[in-house]
Amino acid sequence: MAIFLTCFILSIAGLLYWVNSRLTPTFLQYAEIQTTKIASMVISKAVNENSKIVLDVNDIMDEVPSGSKNMQTMKFNTDIITKKLSETNSLVQYHLEQAERGNLSSLPYLDDIEYDEHAMEDKGGVVFYVPLAEATNIPLIGNLGPKIPIRFHVIGNVQSTVESSITEFGINSALVEIKIRIKVNVQIIVPLASKMSEVEQTIPVAMGLVQGQVPNFYTKGEGIRPSVEIPNTTPNN
């Protein structure tokens, strides 16, 4: 009887280990998707609730005297951009830290995720549960299966960089966009496995048109003479 019981327990343990090893990659993939979703929403919530709206590009650009009335030179105001970058970085870092400490107001509400506030307060990290059927995509068992715990920790500080793009727009004008790209390294932990991942989020800082003077004639391409010339009707000063 003792031998049978021992064999039975070992068989059950072996079966559970085999099932877990087969499902672990699925858990990790699902956990990474949910972690990315939660972290991205925390970042967006931090910026939207505590930061000003997107600036007009003319608010962060200064005109540089060029010595010619027919030439307009602009430059970015680095003081304003640096201040915006620092402000955004601090806000995101603060909200992620609050989320890891169990502050549910910093976390997004999602129907398919149940947060464990006490586990977050005791051991840190964002802890949430998802139904086994949801994680394994087996709708037949519905919500009858056990809930799988998932935890993720933010590793290191928030990294942020400024990105700019200038696109030709119309005649002698440009569409200027300034964005902040935020990167957060997280460690995702599921039963018997863990994984490092990176969450990225792009936040607009300023956008708008920068308009230059319209020339007397305009052509596309090189070496092509204009077919139509617009007379200069501007009165002389």
Phi and psi restraints in degrees (value plus and minus 20) as a CYANA .aco file:
   2 ALA   PHI     -83.6   -43.6
   2 ALA   PSI     -59.4   -19.4
   3 ILE   PHI     -86.1   -46.1
   3 ILE   PSI     -61.3   -21.3
   4 PHE   PHI     -83.4   -43.4
   4 PHE   PSI     -62.5   -22.5
   5 LEU   PHI     -85.1   -45.1
   5 LEU   PSI     -61.0   -21.0
   6 THR   PHI     -83.7   -43.7
   6 THR   PSI     -63.8   -23.8
   7 CYS   PHI     -83.8   -43.8
   7 CYS   PSI     -57.1   -17.1
   8 PHE   PHI     -85.7   -45.7
   8 PHE   PSI     -64.5   -24.5
   9 ILE   PHI     -84.3   -44.3
   9 ILE   PSI     -62.6   -22.6
  10 LEU   PHI     -84.8   -44.8
  10 LEU   PSI     -56.8   -16.8
  11 SER   PHI     -85.4   -45.4
  11 SER   PSI     -63.8   -23.8
  12 ILE   PHI     -83.4   -43.4
  12 ILE   PSI     -63.4   -23.4
  13 ALA   PHI     -83.4   -43.4
  13 ALA   PSI     -62.0   -22.0
  14 GLY   PHI     -84.3   -44.3
  14 GLY   PSI     -59.6   -19.6
  15 LEU   PHI     -85.0   -45.0
  15 LEU   PSI     -63.2   -23.2
  16 LEU   PHI     -84.3   -44.3
  16 LEU   PSI     -60.4   -20.4
  17 TYR   PHI     -83.8   -43.8
  17 TYR   PSI     -61.6   -21.6
  18 TRP   PHI     -85.3   -45.3
  18 TRP   PSI     -64.9   -24.9
  19 VAL   PHI     -82.8   -42.8
  19 VAL   PSI     -62.0   -22.0
  20 ASN   PHI     -85.2   -45.2
  20 ASN   PSI     -60.6   -20.6
  21 SER   PHI     -86.2   -46.2
  21 SER   PSI     -52.1   -12.1
  22 ARG   PHI     -95.8   -55.8
  22 ARG   PSI     -51.1   -11.1
  23 LEU   PHI    -111.4   -71.4
  23 LEU   PSI     -37.0     3.0
  24 THR   PHI     -76.0   -36.0
  24 THR   PSI     -67.0   -27.0
  25 PRO   PHI     -77.4   -37.4
  25 PRO   PSI     -57.2   -17.2
  26 THR   PHI     -86.1   -46.1
  26 THR   PSI     -62.7   -22.7
  27 PHE   PHI     -80.1   -40.1
  27 PHE   PSI     -65.1   -25.1
  28 LEU   PHI     -83.6   -43.6
  28 LEU   PSI     -62.5   -22.5
  29 GLN   PHI     -84.0   -44.0
  29 GLN   PSI     -64.3   -24.3
  30 TYR   PHI     -86.0   -46.0
  30 TYR   PSI     -62.6   -22.6
  31 ALA   PHI     -82.2   -42.2
  31 ALA   PSI     -57.7   -17.7
  32 GLU   PHI     -86.0   -46.0
  32 GLU   PSI     -60.2   -20.2
  33 ILE   PHI     -83.5   -43.5
  33 ILE   PSI     -66.5   -26.5
  34 GLN   PHI     -88.7   -48.7
  34 GLN   PSI     -58.0   -18.0
  35 THR   PHI     -83.7   -43.7
  35 THR   PSI     -64.1   -24.1
  36 THR   PHI     -80.6   -40.6
  36 THR   PSI     -61.4   -21.4
  37 LYS   PHI     -83.7   -43.7
  37 LYS   PSI     -66.9   -26.9
  38 ILE   PHI     -86.2   -46.2
  38 ILE   PSI     -68.2   -28.2
  39 ALA   PHI     -81.8   -41.8
  39 ALA   PSI     -61.3   -21.3
  40 SER   PHI     -84.1   -44.1
  40 SER   PSI     -58.9   -18.9
  41 MET   PHI     -91.2   -51.2
  41 MET   PSI     -54.4   -14.4
  42 VAL   PHI     -83.8   -43.8
  42 VAL   PSI     -62.5   -22.5
  43 ILE   PHI     -82.6   -42.6
  43 ILE   PSI     -67.2   -27.2
  44 SER   PHI     -82.9   -42.9
  44 SER   PSI     -61.2   -21.2
  45 LYS   PHI     -84.5   -44.5
  45 LYS   PSI     -60.3   -20.3
  46 ALA   PHI     -81.3   -41.3
  46 ALA   PSI     -64.7   -24.7
  47 VAL   PHI     -91.5   -51.5
  47 VAL   PSI     -63.9   -23.9
  48 ASN   PHI     -87.9   -47.9
  48 ASN   PSI     -53.8   -13.8
  49 GLU   PHI    -105.1   -65.1
  49 GLU   PSI     -44.9    -4.9
  50 ASN   PHI    -142.1  -102.1
  50 ASN   PSI     -24.4    15.6
  51 SER   PHI    -135.0   -95.0
  51 SER   PSI     139.0   179.0
  52 LYS   PHI     -92.0   -52.0
  52 LYS   PSI     143.7   183.7
  53 ILE   PHI     -87.0   -47.0
  53 ILE   PSI     150.8   190.8
  54 VAL   PHI     -79.6   -39.6
  54 VAL   PSI     112.5   152.5
  55 LEU   PHI     -98.5   -58.5
  55 LEU   PSI     137.5   177.5
  56 ASP   PHI     -97.3   -57.3
  56 ASP   PSI     121.2   161.2
  57 VAL   PHI     -81.1   -41.1
  57 VAL   PSI     -48.1    -8.1
  58 ASN   PHI     -88.7   -48.7
  58 ASN   PSI     -37.8     2.2
  59 ASP   PHI     -96.8   -56.8
  59 ASP   PSI     -37.8     2.2
  60 ILE   PHI    -136.3   -96.3
  60 ILE   PSI      -5.6    34.4
  61 MET   PHI    -145.8  -105.8
  61 MET   PSI     120.3   160.3
  62 ASP   PHI    -139.2   -99.2
  62 ASP   PSI     123.2   163.2
  63 GLU   PHI    -103.7   -63.7
  63 GLU   PSI     114.8   154.8
  64 VAL   PHI    -122.2   -82.2
  64 VAL   PSI     106.2   146.2
  65 PRO   PHI     -78.3   -38.3
  65 PRO   PSI     107.7   147.7
  66 SER   PHI    -128.3   -88.3
  66 SER   PSI     -31.8     8.2
  67 GLY   PHI      64.1   104.1
  67 GLY   PSI     -19.3    20.7
  68 SER   PHI    -157.2  -117.2
  68 SER   PSI     112.3   152.3
  69 LYS   PHI     -93.0   -53.0
  69 LYS   PSI     -33.9     6.1
  70 ASN   PHI    -114.6   -74.6
  70 ASN   PSI     -18.6    21.4
  71 MET   PHI    -147.1  -107.1
  71 MET   PSI     113.3   153.3
  72 GLN   PHI    -141.3  -101.3
  72 GLN   PSI     102.9   142.9
  73 THR   PHI    -137.7   -97.7
  73 THR   PSI     110.7   150.7
  74 MET   PHI    -141.6  -101.6
  74 MET   PSI     133.1   173.1
  75 LYS   PHI    -160.5  -120.5
  75 LYS   PSI     134.3   174.3
  76 PHE   PHI     -94.6   -54.6
  76 PHE   PSI     121.0   161.0
  77 ASN   PHI    -103.7   -63.7
  77 ASN   PSI      77.2   117.2
  78 THR   PHI     -86.3   -46.3
  78 THR   PSI     -46.3    -6.3
  79 ASP   PHI     -84.1   -44.1
  79 ASP   PSI     -65.0   -25.0
  80 ILE   PHI     -87.3   -47.3
  80 ILE   PSI     -62.6   -22.6
  81 ILE   PHI     -85.7   -45.7
  81 ILE   PSI     -62.8   -22.8
  82 THR   PHI     -83.9   -43.9
  82 THR   PSI     -59.4   -19.4
  83 LYS   PHI     -84.4   -44.4
  83 LYS   PSI     -62.0   -22.0
  84 LYS   PHI     -84.0   -44.0
  84 LYS   PSI     -60.5   -20.5
  85 LEU   PHI     -83.2   -43.2
  85 LEU   PSI     -66.8   -26.8
  86 SER   PHI     -84.1   -44.1
  86 SER   PSI     -61.4   -21.4
  87 GLU   PHI     -83.2   -43.2
  87 GLU   PSI     -66.2   -26.2
  88 THR   PHI     -84.4   -44.4
  88 THR   PSI     -62.8   -22.8
  89 ASN   PHI     -80.6   -40.6
  89 ASN   PSI     -64.5   -24.5
  90 SER   PHI     -86.7   -46.7
  90 SER   PSI     -61.1   -21.1
  91 LEU   PHI     -82.3   -42.3
  91 LEU   PSI     -65.8   -25.8
  92 VAL   PHI     -85.0   -45.0
  92 VAL   PSI     -63.8   -23.8
  93 GLN   PHI     -80.3   -40.3
  93 GLN   PSI     -63.9   -23.9
  94 TYR   PHI     -83.7   -43.7
  94 TYR   PSI     -66.2   -26.2
  95 HIS   PHI     -88.1   -48.1
  95 HIS   PSI     -56.3   -16.3
  96 LEU   PHI     -85.8   -45.8
  96 LEU   PSI     -59.5   -19.5
  97 GLU   PHI     -85.2   -45.2
  97 GLU   PSI     -61.0   -21.0
  98 GLN   PHI     -84.0   -44.0
  98 GLN   PSI     -58.6   -18.6
  99 ALA   PHI     -83.7   -43.7
  99 ALA   PSI     -60.5   -20.5
 100 GLU   PHI     -89.2   -49.2
 100 GLU   PSI     -43.2    -3.2
 101 ARG   PHI    -108.3   -68.3
 101 ARG   PSI     -17.4    22.6
 102 GLY   PHI      74.3   114.3
 102 GLY   PSI      -5.8    34.2
 103 ASN   PHI     -99.0   -59.0
 103 ASN   PSI      79.2   119.2
 104 LEU   PHI     -86.8   -46.8
 104 LEU   PSI     -39.7     0.3
 105 SER   PHI     -88.5   -48.5
 105 SER   PSI     -39.8     0.2
 106 SER   PHI    -109.5   -69.5
 106 SER   PSI     -26.5    13.5
 107 LEU   PHI    -123.8   -83.8
 107 LEU   PSI     126.0   166.0
 108 PRO   PHI     -95.2   -55.2
 108 PRO   PSI     129.6   169.6
 109 TYR   PHI    -109.6   -69.6
 109 TYR   PSI     103.7   143.7
 110 LEU   PHI    -150.6  -110.6
 110 LEU   PSI     116.6   156.6
 111 ASP   PHI     -83.1   -43.1
 111 ASP   PSI     -55.2   -15.2
 112 ASP   PHI    -114.8   -74.8
 112 ASP   PSI      -8.2    31.8
 113 ILE   PHI    -148.3  -108.3
 113 ILE   PSI     113.6   153.6
 114 GLU   PHI    -137.9   -97.9
 114 GLU   PSI      96.8   136.8
 115 TYR   PHI    -102.4   -62.4
 115 TYR   PSI     129.4   169.4
 116 ASP   PHI    -128.7   -88.7
 116 ASP   PSI      72.2   112.2
 117 GLU   PHI     -82.2   -42.2
 117 GLU   PSI     -60.9   -20.9
 118 HIS   PHI     -87.3   -47.3
 118 HIS   PSI     -60.8   -20.8
 119 ALA   PHI     -84.4   -44.4
 119 ALA   PSI     -56.1   -16.1
 120 MET   PHI     -88.8   -48.8
 120 MET   PSI     -58.8   -18.8
 121 GLU   PHI     -88.4   -48.4
 121 GLU   PSI     -57.1   -17.1
 122 ASP   PHI     -98.0   -58.0
 122 ASP   PSI     -67.5   -27.5
 123 LYS   PHI    -136.0   -96.0
 123 LYS   PSI     -24.8    15.2
 124 GLY   PHI      57.5    97.5
 124 GLY   PSI     151.2   191.2
 125 GLY   PHI      63.9   103.9
 125 GLY   PSI     138.0   178.0
 126 VAL   PHI    -108.5   -68.5
 126 VAL   PSI      98.8   138.8
 127 VAL   PHI    -135.1   -95.1
 127 VAL   PSI     108.6   148.6
 128 PHE   PHI    -165.6  -125.6
 128 PHE   PSI     140.0   180.0
 129 TYR   PHI    -138.2   -98.2
 129 TYR   PSI     124.4   164.4
 130 VAL   PHI    -152.3  -112.3
 130 VAL   PSI     124.5   164.5
 131 PRO   PHI     -82.2   -42.2
 131 PRO   PSI     125.4   165.4
 132 LEU   PHI     -77.7   -37.7
 132 LEU   PSI     -58.4   -18.4
 133 ALA   PHI     -83.6   -43.6
 133 ALA   PSI     -55.1   -15.1
 134 GLU   PHI     -90.5   -50.5
 134 GLU   PSI     -62.0   -22.0
 135 ALA   PHI     -91.7   -51.7
 135 ALA   PSI     -53.6   -13.6
 136 THR   PHI    -118.7   -78.7
 136 THR   PSI     -22.1    17.9
 137 ASN   PHI      38.5    78.5
 137 ASN   PSI      26.7    66.7
 138 ILE   PHI    -137.8   -97.8
 138 ILE   PSI      67.2   107.2
 139 PRO   PHI     -87.8   -47.8
 139 PRO   PSI     -37.0     3.0
 140 LEU   PHI     -83.6   -43.6
 140 LEU   PSI     -53.5   -13.5
 141 ILE   PHI    -108.0   -68.0
 141 ILE   PSI     -26.7    13.3
 142 GLY   PHI      33.6    73.6
 142 GLY   PSI    -151.2  -111.2
 143 ASN   PHI    -119.2   -79.2
 143 ASN   PSI      -2.6    37.4
 144 LEU   PHI     -97.3   -57.3
 144 LEU   PSI     -47.4    -7.4
 145 GLY   PHI     -93.6   -53.6
 145 GLY   PSI     148.0   188.0
 146 PRO   PHI     -88.6   -48.6
 146 PRO   PSI     140.3   180.3
 147 LYS   PHI    -113.2   -73.2
 147 LYS   PSI     117.1   157.1
 148 ILE   PHI    -114.2   -74.2
 148 ILE   PSI     103.7   143.7
 149 PRO   PHI     -98.9   -58.9
 149 PRO   PSI     116.1   156.1
 150 ILE   PHI    -149.7  -109.7
 150 ILE   PSI     114.2   154.2
 151 ARG   PHI    -150.7  -110.7
 151 ARG   PSI     119.9   159.9
 152 PHE   PHI    -156.6  -116.6
 152 PHE   PSI     121.6   161.6
 153 HIS   PHI    -134.5   -94.5
 153 HIS   PSI     122.5   162.5
 154 VAL   PHI    -100.8   -60.8
 154 VAL   PSI     105.2   145.2
 155 ILE   PHI    -120.7   -80.7
 155 ILE   PSI      98.8   138.8
 156 GLY   PHI      56.2    96.2
 156 GLY   PSI    -190.6  -150.6
 157 ASN   PHI    -109.4   -69.4
 157 ASN   PSI     143.5   183.5
 158 VAL   PHI     -88.3   -48.3
 158 VAL   PSI     114.6   154.6
 159 GLN   PHI    -127.3   -87.3
 159 GLN   PSI     114.4   154.4
 160 SER   PHI    -161.7  -121.7
 160 SER   PSI     123.5   163.5
 161 THR   PHI    -157.2  -117.2
 161 THR   PSI     134.1   174.1
 162 VAL   PHI    -116.0   -76.0
 162 VAL   PSI     113.2   153.2
 163 GLU   PHI    -144.6  -104.6
 163 GLU   PSI     120.9   160.9
 164 SER   PHI    -150.4  -110.4
 164 SER   PSI     129.5   169.5
 165 SER   PHI    -160.1  -120.1
 165 SER   PSI     118.7   158.7
 166 ILE   PHI    -145.4  -105.4
 166 ILE   PSI     100.6   140.6
 167 THR   PHI    -139.3   -99.3
 167 THR   PSI     113.2   153.2
 168 GLU   PHI     -80.2   -40.2
 168 GLU   PSI     114.6   154.6
 169 PHE   PHI    -162.0  -122.0
 169 PHE   PSI      91.0   131.0
 170 GLY   PHI      47.8    87.8
 170 GLY   PSI    -169.7  -129.7
 171 ILE   PHI    -117.8   -77.8
 171 ILE   PSI      94.1   134.1
 172 ASN   PHI      39.3    79.3
 172 ASN   PSI      13.9    53.9
 173 SER   PHI    -151.9  -111.9
 173 SER   PSI     143.3   183.3
 174 ALA   PHI    -163.4  -123.4
 174 ALA   PSI     120.9   160.9
 175 LEU   PHI    -112.7   -72.7
 175 LEU   PSI      96.1   136.1
 176 VAL   PHI    -128.3   -88.3
 176 VAL   PSI     111.1   151.1
 177 GLU   PHI    -148.9  -108.9
 177 GLU   PSI     111.3   151.3
 178 ILE   PHI    -137.9   -97.9
 178 ILE   PSI     107.1   147.1
 179 LYS   PHI    -151.6  -111.6
 179 LYS   PSI     137.5   177.5
 180 ILE   PHI    -133.0   -93.0
 180 ILE   PSI     102.1   142.1
 181 ARG   PHI    -118.3   -78.3
 181 ARG   PSI      99.7   139.7
 182 ILE   PHI    -125.6   -85.6
 182 ILE   PSI     114.1   154.1
 183 LYS   PHI    -144.6  -104.6
 183 LYS   PSI     113.1   153.1
 184 VAL   PHI    -149.5  -109.5
 184 VAL   PSI     106.0   146.0
 185 ASN   PHI    -110.9   -70.9
 185 ASN   PSI     110.4   150.4
 186 VAL   PHI    -149.9  -109.9
 186 VAL   PSI     130.2   170.2
 187 GLN   PHI    -127.8   -87.8
 187 GLN   PSI     100.9   140.9
 188 ILE   PHI    -120.4   -80.4
 188 ILE   PSI     110.2   150.2
 189 ILE   PHI    -144.6  -104.6
 189 ILE   PSI     105.1   145.1
 190 VAL   PHI    -143.9  -103.9
 190 VAL   PSI     148.9   188.9
 191 PRO   PHI     -72.2   -32.2
 191 PRO   PSI     101.3   141.3
 192 LEU   PHI      48.7    88.7
 192 LEU   PSI      -2.9    37.1
 193 ALA   PHI    -180.6  -140.6
 193 ALA   PSI     138.8   178.8
 194 SER   PHI    -170.2  -130.2
 194 SER   PSI     142.8   182.8
 195 LYS   PHI    -175.7  -135.7
 195 LYS   PSI     123.3   163.3
 196 MET   PHI    -112.4   -72.4
 196 MET   PSI     119.9   159.9
 197 SER   PHI    -164.8  -124.8
 197 SER   PSI     144.7   184.7
 198 GLU   PHI    -144.6  -104.6
 198 GLU   PSI     111.1   151.1
 199 VAL   PHI    -128.4   -88.4
 199 VAL   PSI     108.6   148.6
 200 GLU   PHI    -138.8   -98.8
 200 GLU   PSI     123.4   163.4
 201 GLN   PHI    -165.4  -125.4
 201 GLN   PSI     114.5   154.5
 202 THR   PHI    -128.3   -88.3
 202 THR   PSI     108.0   148.0
 203 ILE   PHI    -138.8   -98.8
 203 ILE   PSI     103.8   143.8
 204 PRO   PHI     -90.7   -50.7
 204 PRO   PSI     119.0   159.0
 205 VAL   PHI    -127.1   -87.1
 205 VAL   PSI     -68.3   -28.3
 206 ALA   PHI    -174.8  -134.8
 206 ALA   PSI     128.2   168.2
 207 MET   PHI    -176.2  -136.2
 207 MET   PSI     132.7   172.7
 208 GLY   PHI     142.2   182.2
 208 GLY   PSI     158.1   198.1
 209 LEU   PHI    -115.8   -75.8
 209 LEU   PSI     117.0   157.0
 210 VAL   PHI    -129.9   -89.9
 210 VAL   PSI      95.3   135.3
 211 GLN   PHI    -123.8   -83.8
 211 GLN   PSI     109.4   149.4
 212 GLY   PHI    -119.7   -79.7
 212 GLY   PSI    -198.8  -158.8
 213 GLN   PHI     -93.6   -53.6
 213 GLN   PSI     118.2   158.2
 214 VAL   PHI     -98.2   -58.2
 214 VAL   PSI     105.3   145.3
 215 PRO   PHI     -90.9   -50.9
 215 PRO   PSI     145.1   185.1
 216 ASN   PHI     -86.3   -46.3
 216 ASN   PSI     -49.2    -9.2
 217 PHE   PHI    -163.3  -123.3
 217 PHE   PSI     138.8   178.8
 218 TYR   PHI    -164.0  -124.0
 218 TYR   PSI     112.3   152.3
 219 THR   PHI    -157.2  -117.2
 219 THR   PSI     139.3   179.3
 220 LYS   PHI    -124.3   -84.3
 220 LYS   PSI     113.3   153.3
 221 GLY   PHI      79.2   119.2
 221 GLY   PSI     151.0   191.0
 222 GLU   PHI    -128.9   -88.9
 222 GLU   PSI     127.6   167.6
 223 GLY   PHI      54.8    94.8
 223 GLY   PSI      -5.3    34.7
 224 ILE   PHI    -132.4   -92.4
 224 ILE   PSI     102.8   142.8
 225 ARG   PHI     -96.5   -56.5
 225 ARG   PSI     124.5   164.5
 226 PRO   PHI     -86.1   -46.1
 226 PRO   PSI     118.3   158.3
 227 SER   PHI    -107.2   -67.2
 227 SER   PSI     -41.6    -1.6
 228 VAL   PHI    -152.7  -112.7
 228 VAL   PSI     111.8   151.8
 229 GLU   PHI    -136.1   -96.1
 229 GLU   PSI     114.1   154.1
 230 ILE   PHI    -116.2   -76.2
 230 ILE   PSI     102.0   142.0
 231 PRO   PHI     -86.5   -46.5
 231 PRO   PSI     126.2   166.2
 232 ASN   PHI    -104.0   -64.0
 232 ASN   PSI      88.4   128.4
 233 THR   PHI    -121.2   -81.2
 233 THR   PSI     -11.6    28.4
 234 THR   PHI     -91.2   -51.2
 234 THR   PSI     106.8   146.8
 235 PRO   PHI     -85.1   -45.1
 235 PRO   PSI     124.1   164.1
 236 ASN   PHI     -94.7   -54.7
 236 ASN   PSI     123.1   163.1
